[in-house]
Amino acid sequence: MSSVRDKPSERQYEMTFARPPLILVGASVRSLAQSAQKAGWSVYAADLFGDHDLLASTVRSERIGDVLGPDQAFSTYPTGLACAAKLFPCGPWCYTGALENYPDLIDSIAANRPLAGNSGSTVTRVRDSTQLARAIQDAGLLFPQTHTSPSAVSTDGSFLIKPIASAGGRGIKRWTVQAATDYALRYSSDLESLSDSPHPRHVWQQWIEGDSYSAAFACSRGTARLFAVSQQLTGLEWCAAATHAYCGSVALPLADVPIQIQRQLNELGSLLAGRFDLIGLVGVACVINSKQELVIIEINPRPTASMELWERSTGGSLATTHLRACGFSTPPPAAMSEGLRQRAATMPQIWSKSILFARHDCEITVGLFDRLLRLGQQWADGDWPPLADLPRPAQVIPAGAPLLTLFAREDSCTAAIETLTARTQLLEDVFGNADGRVNQPFSLPQPDAFPLPAKNTA
């Protein structure tokens, strides 16, 4: 095994002794690591990327082998996360996406250190589409038709085929005649073609036409608090994202969310905390359909990618909120937290983020990395860096993989998206990512009652 950082700096040794340890594991833990470091924790982390800014927030980081290739990675995902956790000191641990797909692994790590989050058995229950659909419908809320076998599913494109062990929209496709044929050919060796028996790898879910959102809850002792709502950006060409891939979010003030939607979300939160016993930060993927009805799509029983916009918007602490909701004591708040909250109250509040994906294989040279740092200085926005998930020099990012995350803060949703698209076009040039196509700006109309994005689907 090889670690991304084998010799912590003198400052990090001081952090180790002065701060309690917190272990973070998942596909990407950068945002939660930054939050935890600011909140007074000594952070140890393992994820797929080992990005430059993750290293700056941790005492020690381990990079797990994955789509980015074997360089400087010591094991496979997700089992390498458990191996990495054994290297870290005693202390509580949290997980991010997409560890909810591996409940046995969650319980395996939790057997050796206290878990600040939901157990494998709890995750299994809330991620079971049959149990979830029944609970949501019992509460009078909407959930799409969902099947565990394709035998009765129309191939006219009105349904999606969704991998069970996935995250961020990866692997989702329209269920068409061609998709059904491809599926039958691929899995004919171990499954009866289109039989009535459940297929453990996938579910088939009705396509809901409408606008995509994410709601964030803090759950504790059977109660849930809705603290953030964001628009979800998916499949955008100017991000070079795959058709259904998550590629960003736009934070919404809760005051802009219609009362009836807030009421339904609060009912859902009570259900998740009560019937499913969820704790900590929980994300909900949902759609507002053409009738302005809330349709629940998926529950993510852990901190999600869109939640960091709330931290930037309010000056609050995701890590503190999550750990306290899970029943853990936390370090005294950092002295700068109040200053962050004061600045958040007086500055424009529409924070947004987008994820740029590689159109082709991209080598991160020292010169390219330096240009990224200079752009970050040029776009600096107070205490918050405008670029995140920065790849390290000497890495090769393959086509289709995420390159980095960029942020914008403006006084409207439309202005925030315009800033993101403009910055993305500059980054395309830096990465040599352009392929001759013109990136069209993303249009985001703003009705008075509720700023809705252009059509996204879930």
MIKE-969226 format. One record per residue: x, y, z of N, C-alpha, C, O, CB in turn. Coordinates in steps of 0.2 Angstrom, whole numbers, plus 5000, padded with zeros to 4 digits. Last residue first. Glycine has a CB too. Layout:
// residues N
XYZXYZXYZXYZXYZ;...
This chain:
// residues 458
482350664928482650614932482350544931482550504934482450634940;482750814918482350754920482750704924483350704925482150714913;482650984915483050924917482550874918481950884920483550944923;482251134907482051064908482651014909483051004905481651034902;482951264917482751234910482651164911482851134916483251254905;482451284934482951284928482551264922482051244922483451234930;481451414943481551344940482051344934482051394931480851314938;481151504956481651504951481751434948482151394951482251534952;479551544960480051484961480551484955480251464950479751424962;478851654958478651614964479251564966479451554971478051584963;479251714946479251754952479251714959479551724964478751804953;480351624936479751644938479751674945480151654949479251584938;481751624927481551634934480851664936480751724936482051684937;482651514916482151564918481951574925482151524929481551554914;484151484911483851474917483251524919483451574922484351474923;485151414898484551464900484251444906484051384907484051464894;486751404897486251364899485651414901485851464906486451324906;487651434881487451454888486851414890486351404886487351524889;488451304872487851354872487751374879487751324884487251324869;490051284865489651274871489051334872489251394872490051284878;490351224850490151284853489751274859489251244859489851344849;491551104846490851124846490851184851491251194855490451064850;492851074846492651114840491951134841491651174836492751064834;493251024858493150984852492851014846492650974842492850914854;494251074872493751094867493751044861494351014859493851164864;495251054881494651004881494151024876493650974875494251014888;496351104885496351084878495751034877495850984874497051044876;496251164897496351094897496451064890496651004889495751054900;496051294894496651274898496851204897497351184896496551294905;494851284887495451304883496151284887496551264884495451384882;494051254897494051214891494751224887495051184885493451214887;494151364905494451304907494551254901495051214901494051274913;493351454897494051474898494451404901495051394898494151524904;492151394898492451394892493151414892493551394888492051454888;491951404912492051334909492351344902492751304901491351304909;491651534914492251514916492451444914493051424913492251504924;490451544907490951584904491651554907492151554903490951654907;489651464915489751444908490351484905490751454901489151454903;489651524927489951464927490051444919490651414918489451414930;489051644924489751654926490051584925490651574923489751674933;487751594920488151634915488851634917489351624913487851704914;487351544933487451504927487851534922488351504919486851474925;487251674940487751624942487851574937488451554936487451584948;486251734933486951764933487451714935487951714932486951824937;485151654936485351664929486051684929486451664925484951714925;485051664950485251604947485451604940485951574938484551554947;485851814956485251784953485551714951486151704949484951824948;487051874961486451894964485751864961485251884963486351964964;488351744963488051794960487351814963487151784968487851784952;489651644963489251674968488951734964489351784963489551694975;490251484957490151554956489651584961489151544963489851564949;491551354955490951394958490851464956491351494953491151394966;491951194948492051264949491451294952490851274951492151294942;492951044949492351084951492451154951492951174953492051054957;493750944936493750984942493051014943492651004939494251044942;493550824928494250864928494250904935494750904938494250904922;492850664929492850734931493550764931494050734933492550744937;492950564913493050574920493050644922493150694918493750544923;492950564899492350554903492350554911491850554914492150484902;494550514897493950544894493350524898493350464899493950524886;495650524911495350494905494750524903494450554907495250414906;496950614917496250604918495950574911496050614906495950674920;498450584924498150574917497450564919497250514921498450524913;499550674935498950634934498750634926498850684923498450654938;500550764935500750704933500150654933500250594930501250674938;499750874948500250864942500450794941500550754946500850904943;498050824953498750844954499250834948499050794944499050794960;496550914951496950854950497650874951497850934950496850824943;495450994962496051004958496450944957496750914962496451064960;494251014969494450944966494950954961494850924955493750914963;493951184964493951134969494051064965493951064959493351124973;493851364963494051294959494151244965494451264970494651304955;493751474971493251464965493351394961492951374957493351514960;493751464989494051454982493551444977493051404978494551394983;493151585000493051524996493351514990493351564986492251514995;493351705006493651645009493551575005493851525007493351635016;493351794991493351794999493751735001494251714999492651805002;493551724978492951754981492951754988492651704991492351714978;494551724963494551724971493951754973493751814971495151744974;494951724950494251714952494051714959493551704961493951654948;496351734951495951784947495251784949494851834949496051774939;496651614957496751684960496351734957496151784960497551694960;496251524948495951524954496051584958495551614961496151464958;497051554937496351564936496051564943495551614944496051514932;498251504944498151574942497451594941497251644943498651594936;497951364945498051404951497951484950497751514954498751394954;497951334931497351324935497351364942496951404944497251254937;499251354928498751404925498151394929497751444929498651384917;499851254935500051324937499551374934499351424937500751344934;499351144928499151154935499351224937498951254941499551104940;500051164916499351164916499051184923498651224924499051104913;501451144920501151214917500451214918500151274919501451214910;501351014925501551064930501351134927501051174931502251074931;499950924917500650944918500751004923500251034925500950974911;498950804916499050864921499750884921500150854925498650854928;498250754902498850744906498850814910498850864907499450734902;496750684897497050744898497650734903497550714909496550794901;495750614884496250594890496650664890496850694886496750544887;494250714882494750664880495250654885495250694890495150694873;493350784889493150764883493650714880493450674875493050824878;493150774906493650774901493350744895492950694895494250734903;491950884914492250824913492650824907492650874903491650774911;491651004927491850994921492150924920492650904923492451044919;490251044937490850994936491050984929490550974925490650924939;489751184946489751144940490351104940490851124942489651184933;488851284957489351244956489251204949488651184948489651194962;488251434966488151374961488851344960489351374961487851404954;487451544977488051504975487851444970487351414971488351474982;486651684979486551624975487251594973487651614969486251654968;486851794988486751724991486651674986486551614988486151734995;487951934990487451894986487451824988487951794989487651904978;488251975007488451965001487951924997487451894999489151935000;487751975021487852035017488052035010487952085006488352085021;487851845026487251885026487251945022486651975021487051895034;489151805023488651775020487951815020487551815015488551705022;489751885033489851895026489351865022489151895017490551875024;489251815045489151885043489251905036488851945033489551935048;489851695043489051695043488951775042488451785038488851675049;491151715044490951695037490151705037489851715032491051615037;491251765057491351805051491151785045490851825041492151815051;490951645063490451695064490651755058490151785056490551735071;492051565060491451545058490951605058490551615053491151485062;493351595065493151635058492451615056492151645052493551615053;493551515075493451585077493151625070492751665071494051625079;492651365075493251405073493051475074492451495073493451385066;491851285089491851315082492451365081492651395086491151355081;492551145098492251215098492351245091492751235087492651265103;492250985090492651035093492351105093491851115090493251045089;490750885095491150915090491650965094491450995099490750945085;489950735099490150795101490650825096491050785093490550795109;488750645090489450655092489550725094489250775091489850635086;487450615084487550615092488250615094488450595100487350545094;487150655072487350585073487450565080487650515082487950555069;487050785073486450755071486550675073486050645074486250765064;488450815074488050825080487350785079487050765084487850905081;488950785061489150745067488650755073488550705077489850765069;488250875053488150805052488350765058487950725061488550775046;488650995058487950985057487850905057487350875061487551015051;490050985056489750995063489050975063488750945067489851065065;490050975042490350925046490050935053489850875056491150935046;489451095038489151035036489450975041489050935043489351015029;489251245046489651195045489351125043488951105048490151185051;488751415038488751355043489251305042489651305037487951325042;488851505029489351505034489351455039489751445044489451575037;487851515019487651525026488251535031488151565036487251475029;488451475007487851525007487751555014487551615015487251495004;489351375009489551435006489051495007489251555008489751424999;488451275014488951305018489251365016489351415020489551255019;487651255003487351285009487851315014487851365016486951235013;488551194995488351264993487951294999488051355000487851264987;488751074999489251125001489051194999489351245002489951104997;487750994995487651025001488151075003488051125007487650975007;487850924983487650994982487651024989487551084989486850984980;488350794986488850844983488550914983488950964983488950824976;487850745003487850744996488250804993488450844996487150744993;487950635017488050705014488150695006488450645004488750735017;486750505016487350525018487450595015487050615011487950475015;485750425009485750425016486450445019486750415023485550365019;484750474997485450464998485650475005485650535008485950514993;483350424988483650444994484350424995484550374994483250415000;482450474973482950434977483150464983483150524984483550424972;481250544969481650494965482050444969482050384967482050534960;479650604972480250584975480650534971480250484969480150554983;478850744966478950674965479650654968480150674965478950654957;477750874968478350844970478350764969477950734972478550864978;476950954955476950904960477650884962478050874957476450854958;476751034944477051064950476951024956476851044962476651134951;476350964933475850984937476051024944475651034948475350924939;477650924928477250984925476651004928476351064927477050954918;478550904944478350884937477950944934477850994937477850824938;480050914951479450954951479150934944479450964939479451024953;480950784958480750814952480050854954479650824957480650764946;482350734969481650744967481550784961482050814958481250774973;483450664980483350684973482650684972482250634973483750634969;483950704996483450674992483450704985483350764984482750694996;485150665009485050705003484450664999484350604999485550704998;485650695025485250655021485050695015484750745015484650615024;486650695040486450735033486150685028486450625027487050775030;485950605054486450635050486150675044485550685043487050595048;484950455051485250505055485750545051485950515046485550475062;483350365049483950395047484250445051483850475055483850425040;482250285052482750295057483450325054483950305057482950225061;481150265044481850225042482350245047482950215046482050255035;480150325051480050255048480650225047480750165048479550255042;480850455055480450405059480450335057480650295060479750435059;481650505045481950505051481550455056481850425060481950575054;480750495034481450465033481750455040482050405042481850515029;479650565038479550495036480250455037480350405039479250485029;480050685040479850655046479750575044479950535049479150685048;480350715026480950715031480750675037481050635040481150785033;479150715021479550665019480150655024480350605026479850685012;478650835027478250765028478750705026478750655030477650765024;479450925021479550915028479150845030479350815035479150975032;479050915008479750895009479750885017480150835019480250945007;477750965009477850895007478550875008478650815010477750894999;478051095013477651055017477750985015477850935020476951075017;478751145002479151135008478751095013479051055017479151205012;477751144993478351094992478651094998478951035000478751124986;476951234998476651174998477251124996477151064999476151164992;477751354998477551325004477251255003477451215008476951365007;479051354986478351364987478151324994478451274995477951334982;480651434989480251364988479551374990479451394996480651304992;481151544994480951544987480551474985480251474980481451554982;481651525006481051565006480751564999480151584998481251635008;482851455004482251415006481551455005481051435004482251385013;483751494990483451514996482851474998482351474994483351594997;484651364981484051414982483851434989483951394993483451374979;486051334972485751344978485151384978485151434975486251364984;486351224959486251304960485851304967485251274967485851334955;487551104953486951124957486951204958487451234957486951094964;488150974943488151034946487551054950487051014949488351094942;488050854936488650904934488550974937488851014935488650914926;487550694934487550754939488150794937488750764937487550734946;487150614919487650624924487550694928487350744925488350624921;486450584908486050584914486550604920486350594926485650524916;487350594897486650614897486350624903486050674904486250564893;488950664903488550614900487850624901487650674905488750544903;489650824901489350774905488950724901488650744896488950804910;490250944897490450884894490250824898490550764898491250874893;489651054900490051024906490450964903490750924906489651014912;488951084890489451134891489951104897490451134898489251204892;487950984890488450984885489051024887489651004886488250994878;487350914905487450974901488050964896488550944898487551034906;486850814914486950804907487050864902486850864896486350774904;486050924926486250854924486350854916485950884912485750804926;485951014941486151014934486350944931486850914935486751064933;484651044952485150994950485351004942484851014938484950924951;484351174964484251144958484851094956485451114957484151204952;484151134982484551164976484351134970484051074969485351144977;483951174999483651154992484051174987484251234987482851174992;484151145016484351175010483951135004483751085004485151165009;483551095028483951155028484251185022484551235021484551135033;482351015037482551035030482951095030482751145033481851045025;482650905049482550975048482750985041483350965039483051015053;481750775058482150795052482050875051481550895052481950755046;481750655071481550715068482050735062482550715062481450765073;482350535077481650535074481350595071480850595069481250505079;483650585081483150565086482450565083481950585086483150605092;483950675066484150655073483550645077483050675078484550715076;484450745051484050695054484350675061484950665061483850635050;484450865040484850845045484350805050483850835053485150905049;484250865022483950865028484550845034485050815032483450805029;484050945006484550915011484150925018483850975020485150965011;483550904990483350934996483850905001484050845001482650914998;483750944973483950904978483750944985483851004985484750894978;482850934957483050964963483350914968483350854967482451004966;482350954940482650914945482950954951483251014950483250874942;480750964932481351004934481650964940481350944945481251074936;480050844920480050904925480750934927481250924923479750884931;479550684918479650744915479550804920479050814923479250754909;480150534924479650594926479950654922480450684924479750604934;480150374919480450434917479950494919479350494917480650444910;480050244931479750284926480050354925480250384930478950294928;481450124931481050174935480650224929481050244924481450214940;482049974935481750014930481250064932480750044936481449964924;483649934942482949944943482749984937483150014933482749984949;484949804943484649864940483949874943483649824945484649864933;485549694948486049744946485649814945485949864945486349724940;484649594951484949624957485349684955485549734959485349584961;483049574945483749574943484149624948484049684948483749604935;481749454950482149514951482849514948483149464948482149534958;480949364937481349364943481749434944481949464939481849304943;480349364924479949394930480349404936480149434941479349364931;481549394911481149354915480749394921480949454922481449294918;482449444902481849474903481349434907480749434905481549494896;483349294901483249354897482549384899482049344897483349344890;483949244916483549224911483249294908483049334911482849194914;485749274919485049294920484549264915484749264909484949364921;487049244915486849224922486149254924485949244929487349264927;487149264901487449214904487249194911487349134914488249224904;486449384898486149314896486449254899486149204900486149304889;486849514899486749474905486449404904486149374908486249514910;487049554886487549564891487449524897487949494899487549634893;485849534879486449504877486949504882487349454883486649544871;484949604887484849534886485449504884485649444887484249524882;485449734884485449714891485349634891485749604894484849744895;485249754871485949754873485949724880486449684882486149824874;483849744870484249704867484949694869485249644871484249714859;483549864878483349794880483749744877483849694880482549784879;484049964870484349954877484149884879484549854883484050004882;483249944859483949934858484249924865484649884866484249994855;481949984864482049914861482849894861483049844862481749914854;482450074880482150064873482249994870482549954874482450114868;482550164893482350094891482050084885481450094884481950054897;483850274894483150264893483150184891483550154887482950304887;485050244908484950254901484150244900483750224904485250194897;486450274919485750274918485550284910485950324907485350334922;487750274921487550214919486750214918486450164916487650164924;487750404934488150364930487750294928487450264932488850344933;487150484943486850474937487150434932486950424926486650544934;487750484955487850534951487650524944487850564939488650544950;488050304956487950364959488050424954488450414949488350384966;487650124959487950184955487850244959487450244964487650184948;487049994960487650014963487950064959488450054955488149954964;485949984951485849994959486450024962486450064966485549924962;485650074936486050034940485950044948485950094950486850034939;484150094928484650124933485050074936484750024940484250174938;483250134914483650074917484150104921484550144919483850024912;481750224913482450224913482650154916482350124920482750284918;480350234902480650214908481350214907481650224902480450134910;479850274890479550304895479850284902479650304907478850294895;480450204879480850254882480450294887480750344890480950304876;479650094876479550154872479950214874479850264872478850164871;479649964882480249984879480150054874480550064869480549934874;478849944897478749964890479449984888479850014892478250024889;478949804908479149874907479149894899479449854895479849894910;478849674912478249714911478349784909477949824909477749704917;480149634913479749594909479049634908478849624902479549534913;481249684921481049724915480449694911480249714906481549734910;481149704938481249654932480949694926480449734927480849584933;480849794948481449754949481649704943482149674943481449724955;480149954944480149884944480849854945481349884943479849864937;479150094949479850064949479749984949479349964952480250084955;478350244946478350174945479050144945479450164941477850154939;478950374957478850344951478750264951478950234956479450364946;477950444970478550404969478450374962477850344961478750354974;477250564981477250534974477950504973478450524975477150584969;476350544997476750574992476850534986476650474986477450584996;475650485007475250525002475650564998475450614995474850575006;476250395014476250455017475950505012475850565014477050485018;476250285006475850285012475750355015475250365019476150235018;477150314997476450314995476050315001475450345001476350254990;478350295005478150365002477450365000477150425001478650374996;478250165008478250215013478050285010477650315014478950215016;478250104995477750094999477650145005477150165006477750025002;479550144990478950164987478350154991477850204991478850124980;480450084999480350154999479750174996479350224998480950184995;480249944997480049975003479950055003479550075006480649955008;480649944983479949924985479749954992479249974993479949844985;481949994983481450034980480750014982480250054982481550024972;483050014996482549964993482049994990481550024993482349904998;483650115003483850104996483450054993483450044987484550094996;483150095016482950155013483150155005482850185002483250215016;483749965019483049975020482850035015482350035011482849985027;485149985018484849935014484049945014483749945008484949865017;485350085028485450095021485050055017484750075012486250105019;485150005039484750055038484750085031484250095028484950115043;486249905038485549885038485049945036484549935033485349855044;487349995039487249955033486549935032486149935027487649895032;486950145047487250085047487050045040486550075036486950035053;487350315044486850265044487150195043487650195039486350275039;488550405055488150395049487650335050487550315055488550395043;489850385062489450445062489050445055489250475050489850515062;490350245070490150265063489650335065489250325069489750215060;491850195078491250225078490950255072491350295069491150275084;492750055072492750125074492050145074491650125070493250165069;492449915068493149935071493150005073493650025077493649915066;491249905062491449855067492049875071492149855077491549785064;491249995052490950015058491049965064490949985070490250025057;491749915041492249975044491949995051492350005056492250035040;490649835040491349805041491849855044492149845049491649775035;489649915037489649875043490349855045490449845051489049825043;490049955024489950005029489949975036490249995041489250045028;490049835017490749875019490649925024491049935028490949905012;488749815017489149765020489849795022490149785027489249695016;488249915008488049915016488549865020488649885025487349895016;488649994996489049934999488849935006489349945010489749944997;487950104992487950044987488249984990488249924988488250064981;488450205000487750175001487650114997487150074999487250225000;489550254995489650194999488950165001488950115004490050215005;489950344985489350304984489350244988489150194986489150284976;489550484996489350434990489950404987490550424988489050474985;490450465012490050505007489850455001489850395002490450565004;490550425030490550405023490150455018489650485020490350335021;491550445044490950465040491050435033491650435031490850545040;492050395061492150405053491450415050490950405053492450335051;493050435076492450425072492550425065493050455062491850475074;494550345080494150405080493550385076493450335072494550465077;496250295079495550285082495150355081495450405082495650255089;497150325063497050325070496350315073495850315069497350385074;497250225048497050285052497050275059496850225061496450325049;497250105042497850135043497850205047498350225050498150155036;495950065040496350025045497050065047497350055052496549955043;495550135029495350155036495750125042495750145047494550135037;496150065019496450125021496250145028496650175032496250185016;495349955018496049945020496350005022496750005027496449915013;494150015015494149975021494949965023495049975029493849915021;494450055002494250105007494350075014494550105019493550135006;494649944995495249984997495050035002495550055006495550014991;493349904991493749874996494349904999494549905005493849804994;492749964980492750004986493149974992493250004997492050014989;494249994972493650024975493149974975493049944969493450094971;495849924976495249934971494749964975494749964982495049874968;497450004979496949954980496349964975496350024972496749934987;498350114978498550054981498049994981498249934983498850064988;499050234967498450204970498550134972498950094969497750204966;499950284959499950304965499350284969499150314974499950384965;499150224945499650264947499550294954498950324955499850324942;498050154939498350124945498950174948499250154953498650064943;496550264935497150224933497550204940497350224945497650264929;495350314937495950364935496650324934497150354933496050414941;494450224940494550244933495050284932495250294926493850274931;495550164954494850174950494950184943495450174940494450224954;496250144970496250134963495550134960495150104962496650064961;496250274981496050214980496050204972495850244969495350194983;497350364991497050364985496850294983497350254983497350404979;497350435007497450385003497050384997496450394997497350315007;498050565018497550545013497850485009498450475008497450605008;498250655033498450595029497850575024497350575026498650535033;497750775036498350755039498650695035499250695034498250725047;496950885024497050825028497750815031498150845029496850765024;496850985016496350985021496450925026496050915031495650985018;497750965005497851025010497351025016497551065020497751085005;497150854999497850845003497950905008498150895013498450844998;496150914993495950864998496650865002496550855008495750794995;496750984983496451024988496250974994496151005000495851064986;497250884974497650934977497350964983497750974989497950984972;496350724977496450784974496950834978497050824984495850824972;496150584978496650614981496850684978497450694977497250564980;495150494971495450554968496150574971496650594968495050604966;494350414979494550394972495150434969495450414965494050384968;494850414996494350424991494750404984495250374984494050494990;495150445013495250395008494650405002494150405004495350325010;495850545026495350535021495550475016496150475015495250595017;495750625041496150575038495650555033495050545034496350515043;495850785050495550745045496050695042496550705040495250785040;495550845065496150825061495850765056495750715059496650795066;494350985066494450915066495150905062495350935058493950865062;493751105065494251095070494451025071494650995076493951115077;493051155054492751145060493151125066492851115072492151095059;493951145044493751215046493451205053493451255057493351245041;493951005042494551045044494451105047494751135052495051045038;492650985038492850955044493450995047493551005053492950885044;492651055025492151075031492451055038492451085042491451045029;493550975019493651045020493251075025493451115029493551085013;492850855019493550855022493650935024493950945029494050825018;491750875011491650865018492350865022492350885028491350795019;492450894999492050945002491950935009491950985013491350954998;493150774997493550834997493050885001493350925005493650864990;492850644994492750665001492950735002492950765007493050625006;492250524983492550594984492350624990491750624992492350634978;491850394988492150404981492450474980493050474977491550404976;492550375005491950374999492250384993492950394992491450435001;492850425021492950385016492350385011491850405013493050305018;493650505035493150515030493350465024493950465022493150585027;493850525052494050485046493450485041492950475043494250405048;494650635063493950615060494150575053494550605050493550675059;495350665079495350635072494650625070494250605074495850575072;495450825087495250755087495250735080495150765075494550745090;496950925088496250915086496050845086496550805085496150945079;498250935092497850985095497050965093496650995096498051055092;498950825086498950825093498450875096498150865101499650845096;498750865072498550795075498450795082498050765085499150745072;499250995071498450975070498350915073497750905076498250985063;500550955072500251005077499550995077499150985082500451075076;500750895060500850855066500550895072500250865076501650845067;500450995051499950935052500050895058499650865061499950895045;501551075053500951105054500451045055499951045060500651155049;502550985048502551005055501851035057501651015062503151055056;501650865036502150925038502050945045501750915049501850985034;501750695035501450755036501850805038502450795041500950745042;502250585023502550625029502250685030502350735026503350635027;501450525014501750485018502050525024502150495030502350445015;500050545005500550585009500850545014500450515018500150645012;499550434998499650504994500150544998500550584995499050534993;500350285001499950335003500150394999500650414997500050355011;500250114996500650174996500150234997499650234995500950184989;500449945000500050005000500450065000500950065003499550005006;
